[in-house]
C-alpha cells in the first residue's frame, strides 16, 4: 500500500469481524496492529468466540501493540498466569489448559481473572460498538449481544462444549457462537463502508509426529469437530455472501489451547499484515472505479 493511499482509505469507515478458532485467534492481534499502523480505527467490531474477546480488546481502545504486550506478559510468565488465576480460586494451569481435564471450566471466572483492565464491564462503556455472537442452546439459533454485561457475553461466545460451562445470559442458555456464525461479517452490513473479516478456523491438527491414522482422544475429537464445523459454516456462508476483504490466517498447525505458543502463532500470522494492506488497496481501487 503506497503512502498516498493511506489518507484515501481513511475517508472510509472500517467494520472488523473477528472469527473463532481458539488459540489461533491470537492472529487477530496482527490485523489490529495493521490498522493501527495505517492510522485506521474500526467504526464497529463483531466477534465470535476468541474473536469476541479480541474484539472487546480492540473495541475498548487497546492498540494492537498493547494487546501483543499483554499476551506476552500473561502467557510468557507461569507466575503471572498462576497469580491471576489464583485470585479466582483457579490455582493450577492444568485446571485451565490441560486437555485431559474432564471437568467443565467456568470461563466467565477465567475471563474475569485474565482479561486486561482496559476491557470494561459493559458494552456501553466500550469506545467502539461491539457485537458478540453466541449460540442459543435451546433456541437453536444465533444470539447477538450488543448491550449489558460484557464479560458474561464474551464467556458465552467462547463456551466450547465439553470444555467450558454454558452461560446463562439474559434468561438464555448460551454456548460458543462458532456453531452459528464463525466469522460474523454479515452483522456489519450497512454499518461500515469497508468490511474486513478475519478467519482463523484453520484445519484439524495432528499431534506432533502423528500420522493421519492417529486415534484422537475424546477431547481432541470434540475440538477437531468444532474446527471442522467452523470451516464448513464459513465455506457455505461464503457461497452466499462475502466481506469486502477476507483474511485467512495460516494458523492451522496450532492446537486449540496452544496459547503458550503465542510467539509462534504471531509469527505465523505475520502475512496477515500484507494481505490486509493489499485487500484495502484493492477495495479502494474498486470503489474508485465504481
N, C-alpha and C positions, 0 to 999 in steps of 0.2 A: 504494500500500500504506500503510495507516494505521499509526501508531506502535504501537497495541495489538496489531496482528497480528504484529509482529516477534518478540516473545517467544513467541507461539503457534507460529510456524513453526519457531522454534529448537528446539522439542521433537522435531522430526523430523530424521532423517538425510538428507543430500542426496547423491545419486550424480550425477556430472557426466561426460557423454560429449561429447567434443570431436571434431568431424569434420574430414575432409581437404578441402583446397581451395587449396593453395599459399599465395601471399602473402595471400589473402583470410582465412587463418586468424589473422591479427593481430586479427581481430574477437573472438577468444576472450578477449582481454585485457579487453574490456568486460564480458563475463559474469563473469569472476573479480573485477573491480572491484565489480560489483554485489553479489555475495555478500559481499565484504569490507565493503561499506557497510552491509549488513544484519546483520553480525556472524555470518555463516554460513560454516562451513568444510566443504567436501565430506568425506564419510566415505570415499569411494572415487572414483577417477577412471579413465576409459578414454579412449583416444585413438587416432586413425588419422592417419597422415601428419603434416602440420603440427599436427594436433590432438594427436598423441602428444608432440610437442616442447613445445607449450604446456601439455599435461597434466603433463609431467615438471616444468616450472617450478612449476606450481600444487602438485603433489604434494611438491615439495621444501620447500614452505612460503613461497615467494615471494608477497608480496601483489601484487595486480594493479597497484598504483601502481609497484612496483619493476619489474615486467615492462615496463610502459609506458616507464619511465625508461631501462631497458636498451636497448630497441628504438630509442628516440630517440637515445641516445648511439652505438649501433652503426651505424645506417643514416643518421644525420644528419651523420656525420663520415666523409668519404672516408679521411682519415688514420687514424682508429681502425680502420676496416674493413681497410684495407691492412696496418696493423701486425699485427693478429690473424692475417690470412691468411698474411702473410709468415713468421710463426713456424712455419707448417706447409708452407712451400715453395709457397704459392699467392700469387703476387706481384701479380696484377692482378685488378681487379673483373671484367674481361671473361672471365677463366677461370671465374668462378663464375656470373655473371648474364647474360652476353651470349647471347641466344637463337640467334645464328648460330654459336656454337662447337659443332663436331660431336663433340668428344671427350666420353666419359663421365666424369663427375666423381666422385671418391671422397667421398661425402657423410659418411662416418664421420670422415675427416680434417677436413672443413669444420666439422662439429659440434664436434669436439674443440677447434678453434680459436675458435669463435664462441659456444658456449654459456656462459651465466653460471656463475660459480664456485659459486653456490648449488646447482646441479644436481650430485648426487653421481655416483660411478662405477658404482653398483649399485642395483638395485631395492630391495634390503634396507635401504639407507641412506636411502630416502625417508621423509618424515614421514607420508605418506598412501599407502595401497595404490594401485598403478597397473597397469592392464592395457593393453598395447600390441599393436595389430593389424598384422600383415603378411600378405602372400600367399606361400604356399609355391609356388614356381615349378614345380617338378617334381611336387609332391604335388597341385597344382591345387586348393588349398583354403586355408582360413583358418588362420593360426598366431597364437596369443595368448601373449604373453610377459609373465610376471609376476615372474620372478626371474633373477638372474645379472647379467652386464654390461649396463649401461643404454644407453650411447651406441651400441654396435652395433645394439641393438634399435630405437632411435629412427631410426638411419640406414636400417635395413631397412624400417621402417614408411613412410618417406618417399622410398624409392628409386624415383622415377618412371622407367620405362623410356625409353631414348633420351636421358636427361639424366644420371641417376645410375647408378653401377655397382650391380648386385645385391650383396647382402650375404650372406656365408656365416655362419650363426649356429647354433651347436649342431648342426652337421652338415647343415643345410638351406640351400638357396639361396633367399633371400627377396627380394621386391620390394614395391612400395608396397601398403599394406593397403587402399587405396581400391577395389581391384578386387574385394574380397570383402565388406568391411564399412565403408562410408564414415563412418557415424555409429554407433559401437558401443554404443548404449544397452542392447542386449539382454544385454551382458556384466554389467550391473549389477543384473539382476533378482535379487531376494532378498538383495541386499547393501545396500540403502538404502530408506528409506521413500518418498522422492520422487526420481524420476529425471528429470534435465534433459538434453536433447540439443540441441546447437548445430550447425546445418547451415550450412556456409559454401561449399558447392559452387558456387553461383551458376550463371550461364548462360555459353554460349560468347560471348566478347567479340570485337567487330570492332575492328581498329586505328582510331585516331583519324581521322575523316574518310572512312573506307572505307564502301563500300556493301556490301550483302549478296551481291554478286557477286564480292567480293574473293577472289582465289585465295590460300589460306594457304600459307605455307612448310611444309616437311616437319615442322619442329618445332612450328609453330603448329597444324598439323593433329593432331599427336600429343598436344599438351597439350589442345587442344579436345576431342579424342576422349576423353581422360582425364576431363575435366569432365562430358562427356555421360554417360560410364559411371557416374560418381559419382551424378549426379542420377537416372539411370534405376534404379540399385540402391536408392537411398533411396526413390524413389517406389514401387517394388514391395514393399520391406520394410514400408513404412507401411500397405500393404493388409492385412498380416498382424498387425502389432503396432505400437504407438507408445509413446514415452516419456510420462510424465505431463505433461511440458512440452516442447514442441518449439519452438525458436527458430530462425528463418531470417534470418541477417544479410543485409542488402541490399548486397552487395559484388560483384555480377556484372559491374560496369563495370571491374573491375581485372584486369589480365593476371596470368599465373602468377607472374612474378618482379618484380612491382611493389613490392618491399619498400621501396625508396627513397621511395615514396609513402605511407609509414606514417601521416603526419598525415591524409591524405585518407581512407585506409582506416578509421582510428579514428573520424574524424568521421562517415563514412557508417554506421558501426556503432553510433553512439550510441543509436538506437532500441532496440537490444538491451536496454538497461538497463530501460526502461519495460515492454517486452514480458516480460522475466523477472520483474519485480515483479508484473505483472498475472497472469502464469502461476502464481506462487507463491500469490498471493491466491486465485485461482480454485481451485487444488488444495486449499488449506486449507479452503475452504468445502465442497468435495466431500467431504473427509474428515469434516468436522463433521456433514454430513447423512447419512453412511453408517451 
